[in-house]
Amino acid sequence: MVERGRLKLREHLDGGSELIYYERPQSPAVRESRYHRVAVSPEAAGLLRATLRHVAVVEKTRRLFVWRSVRIHLDSVDGLGSFLELEAVATPGSDLAEERVAVDHLRRVLEIRDEDLVGEGYAELGRRRRR
C-alpha cells in the first residue's frame, strides 16, 4: 500500500516487469489518470514481491488495439470476466478536449452506456466479489 494513489508491480509472461504508480478517481465516469511507469529488473521485482505487502494479485490476459490516440484494452480477468477499457493517451499540455471527443466517439460506436461503466479497478472488484 502507498500513502496516496496506487502502486502495482506488473509482471509480463516474457519475464519483464514494471512498477506503475498512478492516481485516478474511483468513479465510473470518464476520468483523468496520471501515472508513472518504470521497468524493473527480475531481481528488483523479486525484492518488491518479498518485502512489500500486496493487497491483491490480478491475473489477466490483455489484447491491445489502438485507434488514433486511444488504447483499447480487451481484458479477460481471472475470477471476474471480460472487460473493455478505453484509454486516451494525452500529450503533455493537452486540454484533453481531443481525447474526450475520441473516447466519446468510440463509446457511441461500441454502444457503451453510462450504466455499463465500472469505477473500481480489478483488485477492488475482486475484493468486493470475495466478500
SESE-952921 format. One record per residue (C-alpha): residue number from 0; residue in three letters; chain; y, z, x. Coordinates in Angstrom, 2 decimals, always signed. Layout:
# SESE-952921
+-----+------+-------+---------+---------+---------+
:  nr : rest : kette :       y :       z :       x :
+-----+------+-------+---------+---------+---------+
: NUM :  ala :     A :       Y :       Z :       X :
...
+-----+------+-------+---------+---------+---------+
***
This chain:
# SESE-952921
+-----+------+-------+---------+---------+---------+
:  nr : rest : kette :       y :       z :       x :
+-----+------+-------+---------+---------+---------+
:   0 :  met :     A :   +0.00 :   +0.00 :   +0.00 :
:   1 :  val :     A :   +3.56 :   -0.63 :   +1.07 :
:   2 :  glu :     A :   +6.76 :   +1.14 :   +0.11 :
:   3 :  arg :     A :   +8.05 :   -1.85 :   -1.88 :
:   4 :  gly :     A :   +6.72 :   -5.28 :   -2.70 :
:   5 :  arg :     A :   +3.15 :   -6.25 :   -1.93 :
:   6 :  leu :     A :   +1.23 :   -6.85 :   +1.27 :
:   7 :  lys :     A :   -2.02 :   -8.75 :   +1.42 :
:   8 :  leu :     A :   -4.38 :   -9.96 :   +4.06 :
:   9 :  arg :     A :   -5.65 :  -13.41 :   +3.13 :
:  10 :  glu :     A :   -8.88 :  -14.39 :   +4.84 :
:  11 :  his :     A :  -10.00 :  -18.01 :   +4.69 :
:  12 :  leu :     A :  -13.56 :  -19.29 :   +4.79 :
:  13 :  asp :     A :  -12.79 :  -21.12 :   +8.05 :
:  14 :  gly :     A :  -12.18 :  -17.76 :   +9.75 :
:  15 :  gly :     A :   -8.38 :  -17.94 :   +9.75 :
:  16 :  ser :     A :   -6.33 :  -15.06 :   +8.36 :
:  17 :  glu :     A :   -2.74 :  -14.44 :   +7.43 :
:  18 :  leu :     A :   -0.70 :  -11.42 :   +6.46 :
:  19 :  ile :     A :   +1.58 :  -12.05 :   +3.49 :
:  20 :  tyr :     A :   +4.38 :   -9.79 :   +2.30 :
:  21 :  tyr :     A :   +6.03 :  -10.68 :   -0.99 :
:  22 :  glu :     A :   +8.34 :   -9.33 :   -3.63 :
:  23 :  arg :     A :   +8.38 :  -10.56 :   -7.20 :
:  24 :  pro :     A :   +8.96 :   -9.00 :  -10.62 :
:  25 :  gln :     A :   +5.89 :   -8.06 :  -12.63 :
:  26 :  ser :     A :   +6.75 :  -10.26 :  -15.60 :
:  27 :  pro :     A :   +5.12 :  -13.18 :  -17.39 :
:  28 :  ala :     A :   +8.42 :  -15.08 :  -17.36 :
:  29 :  val :     A :   +9.25 :  -17.65 :  -14.72 :
:  30 :  arg :     A :  +10.30 :  -15.54 :  -11.76 :
:  31 :  glu :     A :  +11.50 :  -15.78 :   -8.21 :
:  32 :  ser :     A :   +9.16 :  -14.68 :   -5.45 :
:  33 :  arg :     A :  +10.27 :  -14.08 :   -1.88 :
:  34 :  tyr :     A :   +7.56 :  -13.99 :   +0.75 :
:  35 :  his :     A :   +6.86 :  -13.99 :   +4.46 :
:  36 :  arg :     A :   +3.59 :  -15.22 :   +5.98 :
:  37 :  val :     A :   +2.28 :  -14.73 :   +9.50 :
:  38 :  ala :     A :   -1.01 :  -15.89 :  +10.98 :
:  39 :  val :     A :   -3.13 :  -13.08 :  +12.41 :
:  40 :  ser :     A :   -5.98 :  -13.23 :  +14.88 :
:  41 :  pro :     A :   -9.51 :  -12.28 :  +13.85 :
:  42 :  glu :     A :   -9.11 :   -9.08 :  +15.89 :
:  43 :  ala :     A :   -5.86 :   -8.18 :  +14.11 :
:  44 :  ala :     A :   -7.43 :   -8.92 :  +10.71 :
:  45 :  gly :     A :  -10.32 :   -6.60 :  +11.58 :
:  46 :  leu :     A :   -7.91 :   -3.86 :  +12.65 :
:  47 :  leu :     A :   -5.93 :   -4.19 :   +9.42 :
:  48 :  arg :     A :   -9.12 :   -4.01 :   +7.31 :
:  49 :  ala :     A :  -10.33 :   -0.96 :   +9.23 :
:  50 :  thr :     A :   -7.11 :   +1.05 :   +9.25 :
:  51 :  leu :     A :   -5.18 :   +0.25 :   +6.08 :
:  52 :  arg :     A :   -6.21 :   +1.47 :   +2.66 :
:  53 :  his :     A :   -6.82 :   -1.50 :   +0.44 :
:  54 :  val :     A :   -6.06 :   -1.45 :   -3.25 :
:  55 :  ala :     A :   -8.20 :   -4.41 :   -4.27 :
:  56 :  val :     A :  -10.29 :   -7.24 :   -2.95 :
:  57 :  val :     A :   -9.79 :  -10.53 :   -4.76 :
:  58 :  glu :     A :  -12.25 :  -13.34 :   -4.16 :
:  59 :  lys :     A :  -11.11 :  -16.72 :   -5.37 :
:  60 :  thr :     A :  -11.57 :  -20.41 :   -4.88 :
:  61 :  arg :     A :   -8.36 :  -22.44 :   -4.97 :
:  62 :  arg :     A :   -7.77 :  -26.14 :   -5.43 :
:  63 :  leu :     A :   -4.25 :  -27.14 :   -4.45 :
:  64 :  phe :     A :   -2.25 :  -30.10 :   -5.72 :
:  65 :  val :     A :   +1.39 :  -30.89 :   -5.00 :
:  66 :  trp :     A :   +3.82 :  -32.66 :   -7.31 :
:  67 :  arg :     A :   +7.33 :  -33.04 :   -5.89 :
:  68 :  ser :     A :   +8.31 :  -29.53 :   -4.77 :
:  69 :  val :     A :   +5.73 :  -27.81 :   -6.99 :
:  70 :  arg :     A :   +2.44 :  -26.48 :   -5.71 :
:  71 :  ile :     A :   -0.17 :  -26.50 :   -8.48 :
:  72 :  his :     A :   -2.89 :  -23.91 :   -7.88 :
:  73 :  leu :     A :   -6.15 :  -24.12 :   -9.81 :
:  74 :  asp :     A :   -7.83 :  -20.80 :   -9.13 :
:  75 :  ser :     A :  -11.29 :  -19.57 :  -10.00 :
:  76 :  val :     A :  -11.25 :  -15.78 :   -9.55 :
:  77 :  asp :     A :  -14.47 :  -13.78 :   -9.37 :
:  78 :  gly :     A :  -14.72 :  -11.49 :  -12.40 :
:  79 :  leu :     A :  -11.55 :  -12.80 :  -14.04 :
:  80 :  gly :     A :  -11.96 :  -16.50 :  -14.76 :
:  81 :  ser :     A :   -9.81 :  -19.58 :  -14.19 :
:  82 :  phe :     A :   -6.05 :  -19.72 :  -13.78 :
:  83 :  leu :     A :   -3.34 :  -22.30 :  -13.19 :
:  84 :  glu :     A :   -0.24 :  -21.36 :  -11.20 :
:  85 :  leu :     A :   +2.89 :  -23.46 :  -10.74 :
:  86 :  glu :     A :   +4.84 :  -22.54 :   -7.63 :
:  87 :  ala :     A :   +8.06 :  -24.43 :   -6.91 :
:  88 :  val :     A :   +8.94 :  -24.12 :   -3.24 :
:  89 :  ala :     A :  +12.70 :  -23.94 :   -2.77 :
:  90 :  thr :     A :  +14.63 :  -24.97 :   +0.28 :
:  91 :  pro :     A :  +16.94 :  -22.37 :   +1.86 :
:  92 :  gly :     A :  +20.20 :  -22.13 :   -0.07 :
:  93 :  ser :     A :  +18.81 :  -23.73 :   -3.23 :
:  94 :  asp :     A :  +20.30 :  -22.53 :   -6.52 :
:  95 :  leu :     A :  +16.78 :  -23.01 :   -7.97 :
:  96 :  ala :     A :  +18.00 :  -25.36 :  -10.73 :
:  97 :  glu :     A :  +15.96 :  -28.35 :   -9.50 :
:  98 :  glu :     A :  +12.86 :  -26.18 :   -9.07 :
:  99 :  arg :     A :  +13.20 :  -24.79 :  -12.60 :
: 100 :  val :     A :  +13.53 :  -28.31 :  -14.04 :
: 101 :  ala :     A :  +10.33 :  -29.39 :  -12.22 :
: 102 :  val :     A :   +8.34 :  -26.36 :  -13.42 :
: 103 :  asp :     A :   +9.65 :  -26.76 :  -16.98 :
: 104 :  his :     A :   +8.59 :  -30.42 :  -16.93 :
: 105 :  leu :     A :   +5.05 :  -29.56 :  -15.79 :
: 106 :  arg :     A :   +4.81 :  -26.79 :  -18.39 :
: 107 :  arg :     A :   +5.66 :  -29.31 :  -21.11 :
: 108 :  val :     A :   +3.24 :  -31.94 :  -19.79 :
: 109 :  leu :     A :   +0.43 :  -29.39 :  -19.36 :
: 110 :  glu :     A :   +1.27 :  -27.69 :  -22.69 :
: 111 :  ile :     A :   +1.68 :  -24.24 :  -21.15 :
: 112 :  arg :     A :   +3.26 :  -21.97 :  -23.75 :
: 113 :  asp :     A :   +5.15 :  -18.73 :  -23.09 :
: 114 :  glu :     A :   +2.29 :  -16.76 :  -24.65 :
: 115 :  asp :     A :   -0.11 :  -18.30 :  -22.09 :
: 116 :  leu :     A :   +1.77 :  -16.76 :  -19.16 :
: 117 :  val :     A :   +0.36 :  -13.77 :  -17.26 :
: 118 :  gly :     A :   +2.68 :  -11.38 :  -15.44 :
: 119 :  glu :     A :   +0.20 :   -9.48 :  -13.29 :
: 120 :  gly :     A :   -1.39 :  -10.63 :  -10.09 :
: 121 :  tyr :     A :   -5.15 :  -10.95 :   -9.78 :
: 122 :  ala :     A :   -5.53 :   -7.49 :   -8.22 :
: 123 :  glu :     A :   -3.69 :   -5.85 :  -11.14 :
: 124 :  leu :     A :   -5.68 :   -7.87 :  -13.68 :
: 125 :  gly :     A :   -8.93 :   -6.80 :  -12.04 :
: 126 :  arg :     A :   -7.97 :   -3.12 :  -12.06 :
: 127 :  arg :     A :   -6.92 :   -3.32 :  -15.70 :
: 128 :  arg :     A :  -10.18 :   -5.04 :  -16.67 :
: 129 :  arg :     A :  -12.27 :   -2.35 :  -14.93 :
: 130 :  arg :     A :  -10.60 :   +0.46 :  -16.92 :
+-----+------+-------+---------+---------+---------+
***
